[in-house]
Amino acid sequence: MRSFFSNLATRLRRDQRGATAVEYGIMVSLIAVVIIVAVTLLGSNINKTFQDVACSVQGGKTFSATGGADGKGGCV
């Protein structure tokens, strides 16, 4: 019985499949954190760029943060 548990413990120590899965999980989570930080930092710039493009498509207008009908930003 003792040799069975000894052999089982030896096999479990040699098995690396679980370690690889953990490494991939850590890698995926770090990539997700980098994407979230990049979107947070660049979000306002990207939003303004899309608004500028939308105003240009509407007839050569430009976007103003204080413009628009309600004063909250829009094409002028």
C-alpha positions in Angstrom: 0.0 0.0 0.0 2.9 2.3 0.8 4.5 1.7 -2.5 1.3 2.5 -4.3 1.1 6.0 -2.7 4.9 6.5 -3.3 4.4 5.6 -7.0 1.4 7.9 -7.3 3.3 10.8 -5.7 6.2 10.3 -8.0 3.9 10.3 -11.1 2.1 13.4 -9.9 5.4 15.3 -9.5 6.5 14.4 -13.0 3.2 15.4 -14.7 3.6 18.9 -16.1 0.2 19.2 -18.0 -1.4 21.2 -15.2 1.5 23.6 -15.0 1.3 24.4 -18.7 -2.4 25.2 -18.3 -1.7 27.5 -15.5 1.0 29.3 -17.5 -1.4 29.8 -20.4 -4.0 31.1 -18.0 -1.6 33.7 -16.5 -0.5 34.7 -20.0 -4.1 35.2 -21.2 -5.0 37.3 -18.1 -1.9 39.5 -18.6 -2.8 40.1 -22.2 -6.4 41.0 -21.1 -5.0 43.5 -18.6 -2.8 45.2 -21.2 -5.8 45.5 -23.6 -8.0 47.0 -20.9 -5.3 49.5 -19.9 -4.7 50.5 -23.6 -8.4 51.0 -24.3 -8.8 53.1 -21.1 -5.8 55.3 -21.9 -6.7 55.7 -25.6 -10.5 55.7 -25.3 -11.1 59.5 -25.3 -8.7 60.0 -28.2 -10.4 57.3 -30.2 -13.8 58.7 -29.4 -12.8 62.2 -30.6 -11.4 60.8 -33.8 -14.6 58.9 -34.6 -16.6 62.0 -33.8 -14.4 64.1 -36.1 -14.9 61.5 -38.9 -18.7 61.5 -38.3 -18.9 65.3 -38.5 -16.8 65.3 -41.7 -19.1 62.8 -43.3 -22.1 65.0 -42.4 -20.9 67.7 -44.7 -17.5 69.1 -43.9 -18.3 70.1 -40.4 -15.9 69.8 -37.5 -16.5 68.4 -34.0 -16.5 70.8 -31.0 -16.7 69.6 -27.4 -18.9 72.5 -26.4 -20.8 72.8 -29.7 -24.0 71.2 -30.8 -27.6 71.9 -29.9 -27.4 71.0 -26.3 -23.9 72.4 -25.6 -22.5 69.0 -24.8 -20.5 68.6 -27.9 -21.4 68.1 -31.5 -20.8 69.1 -35.1 -20.5 72.9 -35.8 
